[in-house]
Amino acid sequence: MRDKKGTKICSFENIVVNLQTLITIIMAIIFSLSQKADSTGRNEILIRYKSGKFAARTKSGVYTSPEWYDFVIGNSADPIYKGKRIITDRMKEVQSYHEKQKTSLSEINIIISDALKNTALDRNNSDWLIDCIDKYYQRGKYTPKVEEPEYKQPFFDAFNEFLEKRKLSDVRKKNFRVIVRALQRYELYTRKAVRGKKNFALTLDNITPDTLQDLTEFLSKEDKVRLEYPEIYEHCPQYHDQKPRGQNTINDILTKLRTFFIWAIDNEKTENNPFKKYAIEECVYGTPYYITIEERNLLYNTDLSHRPALETQRDIFVFQCLIGCRVADLYKFTKQNLINGAIEYIARKTKDGRPVTVRVPLNAIANEILAKYADFEGETLLPYISDQKYNKAIKEAFTMAKLTRPVITLDPLTRESVIRPLNEIASSHLARRCFVGNLYKQVKDPNLVGALSGHKEGSKAFARYREIDEDMKHELVKMLE
């Protein structure tokens, strides 16, 4: 393009490039309001840059009330209080605060826009966007971050050594690996979401009580983190937890992490013990519920011949009710576990410590079920399916048997009592409760029942199965006569 004198002003190609750059800047920067409010009731504004399938995200450090949001991001020209007949000092204070927040966000936006004009900018991660926020808050004192040096023994290498050297069952190792993956996701989340921590890495020495508190908050909201930072989970395909975690689940994760730290200290990997000044919350459990012998028999006698696959899993559940084992032990049973009219096994939960051999004599119904499947040629004692499908089948069998009485249980998230029908919450562990609860109701001797269920003497878990019902209370009061 040339002026009237023929002087070249700008090439057509440059116009196209500049226009494309302008469109990219305008369309790519997206603001949103976080769902979580701070102690003042304000929410932080989140910044997102989207380019194709990639999206960079970071926090702005700018806070606003939801009703002031449009004003702060510039979509509303007038403050919300304009036009009020009476303007109080508090209104002026709120308006002044949000005007400052609007200015801050505008300046941050300019820094991001300038960064996007840089054709050499690597936009394939969120680091550049986090750097823009750092640059604004450091006010001219900004210097690009350098990579932190590698640590002498990376945290996860130490954790893997722990899993290799510590005597753990396969199930326990699997549970610990779930925690390792959660810690790796927490590390990635911290790098992306926390300003100034893009090189954050867990080490044995840098984990503090504050880190544990931060980890607890992450674990409690990870279902939301997954939606906010999907790029993290592209590298974590083994994460399947779609529901928010309850505090008891988080406590279990922290307890296992504490076990790892005790091992690390004992093996002179570190002298740091972040749990020394961090108390793990007590787990809260509701009143145990279990099916009565009459309900168990009703389930067993329900005609399911038209559903042979469901009938089989119903029979396995009733068999589990009669021997009281955990489902992990049940699935390991073979015909070799049948010894002189009884089931004998070593409870898997005790294999790593002091092994407990459990022997449970079989009653008539248990023998009847085994005889029914005597022709089963599989390697296991009975035709098991996956534990997920087993639990689903149990619920369906309960529904067919019309076992729908209301049960008071504890909501794992709110820790408040809720009432739900029995068929909706029935699972394989209910069989163990049926065994323990009904036996204890008859003999009232925890050690005797524990010898049949595989609980250790004085087990805290066993105490949760002991429901002191009205009949037992009446019997106790009669002892005073």
N, C-alpha and C positions, 0 to 999 in steps of 0.2 A: 504494500500500500504506500502511495506517495502523495505529498501535498500538491498544491497548484503549481509550485515551482519545479515539481518533479523530484523533490527530496524524499528518500525512502524513510517512512515513519516506522512501520512495523510490518513484519511479514505475516501473511495469512496463517502460517504455521504457528507463529508465536501467539497470535490471537486465540487460536484453538487451544493451545497448551494452557495459556492463562485462564481461559474460560473453564477448561476442565479442572484446573487446580481450584478455582473459585467454587465450582459446584461440589467438588470433593470436600472442601472445608465446610461449606454450608450444610451439606447433607449428612456428613459423617459423625458430627459431634451430637450426642444425645444425652440429655439430662433425665434423671429419674429420682424419685424420693425413696429413701430406704424405709423399710417397714418398721424398723425398730427405733423407738424414740429414746432420747437420753433422759437424764434425771430432770431436765427442765421442760420436758414434753415436746422438744423439737427433734426433727429428723434430719439426718445428713443427706445432702444432695450427692448422688452418685453420677459419675461421668463415664460414658461409654462411647467408644469409637468403633464403628462397624465398617468392614470392608469385605464384601463377599461373604464367605462363611466364617471369616475370622472376626472376633470382637475383642478389643482391649477394654479393660475395666479398671477403675480405681475410685477411691473415695476422694472427695474434694476438700474436706475439712470445713465446708460451709454448711451451716445449719439453718433451718427455717421451720416455721409452723406450716402445716398443710395449707391453711387458708392464705398464707403469704407466698406460697410456692410460685404461682404464676408471676407475681411481681418480681421476685428475686431473679428468676431466669429470664426476665425481660418480656414476657408475653402479655403483661398487664402494665399499662402506662401509669396508672394511678394507684396509690396506696389504698388499702381497704378502708381506712378510716376517713378518707376524704369525703366531705359532704356532711359529716357529723355536726350536729349543732353544738354539742359540748365536747371538747377535746381535753381529756384529763392528762396529767403528767405521765401516767402510766401508758396512755396511748402514744404520747410523744416518744417515750422511751422505746416502746416496741417498734414504732415506725423508724426511729433513728437506727436501731439495731439492724433492721432488715434492709435499710438503705446501704449500710456498710457491707452487709452480706452480698447485696446485689453488686456493689462495686468490686468486691473480692472475686466473685464469680465471673464478672466481666473481664477482669484482668487475667484470670486464669484462662479464660476462653481465648484471649488474644495470644497468650503464650503457646497454647495448643495449636492455634491457627498458624502461627509463625513456624512452629515445628513441622506442621504438615506441608508447608511450602518447600521444605528441604527435600529435594528429590533423592538424596542419599539415605534418607531415614529408613531404618529397618522397622517395619510395622508388623512383623510377624510375632511379636509378643507384647506384653503390657508394660515392659520396662520403660519405653520411651514416654508413655503417658504418665507413669509414676514420676519420672524425672521432671516432667513439666510441672507437676504439683510441687515437687521439692524445690524447683527453681523459683516458683512464686513465693513460697514461704521463707526461703533463705534470702530473698531480697537483694540480689546482686552478689551474695557470698557463695553462690552455687558453684560447685566443682563436680565434674562427672565422677561417679563412684568407680572404684577399682575393684576387681575381683578379690574376694578374701582368700587367703592362702588355704591350702588343703589342711585338714586336721590330721594329726598323727594317726589316730584310729577313728575312722568315721563311726558315727553312732550306730548305723544299721549293720555295719560289719560286726560290731560288738554284740548286737542283738542276735545275729545269725550264729555267732560263736556260742552264745548262751543256749540257743536251741539245739546246737549240735552236741554240746557237752553235758547239758543238764538232762538228767534221767526223766523223760516225760513220755507219756503215752502218745499214740498217734493223734488221738482226739485233742489232747491238751496242746500238742504242737500246732495242730490246725487252728485252735482258738488263739494261740499266741501270734500266729501269722496274720490272722485277721487284724490284730492290734497293730502289728508292724505296718500293714497297709494303711490303716487309719492314721498312723503317725506320719507316713509319707505324704498322704493327702493333706494333713495339717500343715506340713512343711511347705508344700506347693501353694496352699491357700495363703499362708502368711506372706510368702514372697509376692504374691499378686495383690493382696488386699490391704496390706499394712504399709503405710507410707514409710519409706526409708529402710525397708527390709527386703529388698529384692534379691539379696544374696543370703538370706537367712538359711541357716542349716542347724539341725539339732546336733548337739554333742553331749557327751556324758557330763561335761562340766558347766554347760550354759543353761541347763534346765533348772529353773527355780520354782518356788511356789507360785509366782506370778505366771510362769509358763504353764503350770498345771491348771491354773484357773482359766487361762486363755484356751487351753486344750479342752477343758470341760465345756466351755461355751461353744467351741467349734463342734464338738460331738453332739451337743444338744440341738444344734441348728443345721446339721449337715444336709438334711433334706432340702433346705432352702439354699444352702451354698451351692448345691449341685445345679440348681436352676440359674443361679446368678453367675457362676463360673463354670459353664459346661466344658470349657477347654481343659480344665484340670482332670475331668473324668474321662476324657478321651484317652488319657494315658493310664487310666485305672479301670480297666474293663471288668475287674472282679468285684467292683462295688455294686451291690444289688439292693441295698437298703433304701426302700422308697418311703418308709415311715419314720417319723421322729423317734429318737431314742428316749426311753424312760430313764430316770435317775438311777434305778437299780442296775440297768445295763451299763451306764457310764461308770458307776461304782466298781463294777466287775472289771472293766477295762483298766481303771486306775489301780486296782488291787494287783492285777497281773503286771502292770508296769512297775509297781513297787517291788514285786518279786524279782523282776529283772535287775532293778537297781541294787537290791540286797546282794544278789549274785555278783554284780559288777564291783561292789565295794569289797566283798569277801575275796574276790580274785584280783584285787589291787588294780582294777581298771580305772578307778576314780575314788576320790574321797568325798565327792559331792552326794548328798542325800537330800533331794528336794522335798521328800515326804516327811522329813524331820519336823518341819514347821508347816506342814499341810495335812489337815485331817480329812480323810475320806468320809463322806457322809454315811450314816447308818442306812442300810437297806430297810425299806418298809414293805411289809407283806400284809395282805388281807387275811381274814379268817379263812382257814382251809375249808374247802368244800369237797365232798366226795359222794359217789352214788352209794345207796344202801344195798344190802344183799338182795332185797326185793326188787329194786330197780335193775340190778345186774341180771337177775333171773328173768325179768321181763324182757330185757334186751336179748338175752340168749334164746328165749322161747318165741321171739317174734319171727314169723314166717318170712324168710327172704329167699325162698327157693327160686322165685322168678328173677332174682338178682344174684346168681351164684358167686360172682367176683366179690360183691359187697358182703355176701354171707360169709365168705372165707375170712375177710378182714374183721368182721364182727366176731367170729369165733376166736381169732388171734387176740383180739382185745379182751375178750372174756378170759381166755387162758392167761393173759398178762395180769388180769385182776386177781387170779388165783395163785400167782407166784410172786407178784409184787416187785418185779425187777424193773430197772430202768430200760427204756427202749433201746439204748445202745447195747446193753447186755443181751436183751431179747434177740436182737438181730444177729448176734454171734452164736446163738445156740445151734448145736448140731445134735444128732442122735447120741453122740458120745457124752453129752451132758445128762442123759438119762441113766441114772445109777440106782439100782435097787429101789425102784418105785419113787424116785425123787429127782428133782432137778438140782444139779450141783454146778456151781460156777464161782469164779473169783470176780467180785464186783470191780468193774473197770476203773471206777473212781478211786479205788484203794490200791491199785496195782503199783503205783509209784512210791507209796509210803509203806505201810504195814498191810500187806495183802490180807483181805478178809474172804475166807471161803464160806460161801452161803449154800446151805442145803435146805430145800423146801420140799417136803413130802407132797405128792400129788393126790388130790381128792378125786371123787368119782367123776365130777364134771370135767376136770382137767384130763383125766385118762380117756374120757369119752371123746373129747376134742382130738387128742393125739391119735386115737383109733380111727377117727373119721378121715384123717389125713395120713394114715399109715402108708398109703401107696405113693405118697409124694416122693419123687426121686431126686429132688434138688439136694444141694450140699447142706442147706440149712434145715433146722428142725421142722419149720413150717413155711408155707409159700408166702414169704414177705414181699412187700413192695417198698418203694422209697418212703422215708418217714413223712415227707410232705403229703404224698398221696394217702398214706395210712391215716394221718390226722383228718384229711378231708373225708375219707370213708367213715371214720368214727362219727363225725358230725352227721353225716347222712344216715347212718344206721340209727343214731339216737332220734333223728327226726322221724324215721319210719316206725320206731317203737313208741313214738309220742312222749319221749322223755324231755319235756319242755318246761319243767318247773323253774320258777325264778330263783336265781342264785345271786347273792351279794358278793361282788368281787371288787378288787382294787384297780382303778385305772392307772396304768403304769406312768402316764404323763402327768396327770393332775394329782395323783396319789389320794384321790377321793373315792369313796365307795359308790359303785354303780350296780344296778340290777340288770342282769341279762339272763335270757333263757338258757337252760343247761345244754341244749343241743347246739347252741352257737359257740360255746366255749369248751366243749368236750375235746379232749386230746389224749394222746398216749399216756401222758403223765397222770391223767385222771385214774387210770388203771392202778398205778402205784398208790395213789391216795386211797382208792377203794380198798386195797389190801391192808394198808397200814391203819386207816381210820376205823374200819370195821373190826380188825383184830384188837386194836387198843381199846375199843369200846367193850369188848368181851373180857379181856384179861387185865387191862389197866397196868401193864408192866412194860415200860418202854424198852428195857433191856431184852426182854423175851421177844417182843415184836421186832426189835432191831436185829436180833440174831437171824430172823427170817427175811428181813428186808435189806440187810447189808449195811445198815447205818452203824456208824461207830458209837460206842458207848458215850453218852453225854452230847451227842450230835445236836448242834443248834438247829440244823435243818430238820431233824426228826421232831423237834419240839413244835414246829409249825404244823405238823400233821395232827397234833393232838387237839381235836376240837372237844371241849368240855360241853356236851349238850345237856338239855334239860333232864333227861333220864339219869345221867351220871350225877347231876347236881342233887336230885332227889335222893339217890342212893347214899350220897355223902352225908346229907342232912339226917337221914334215918339212923346213921351210925351214932348220932348224939342222943338217941332215945334210950 
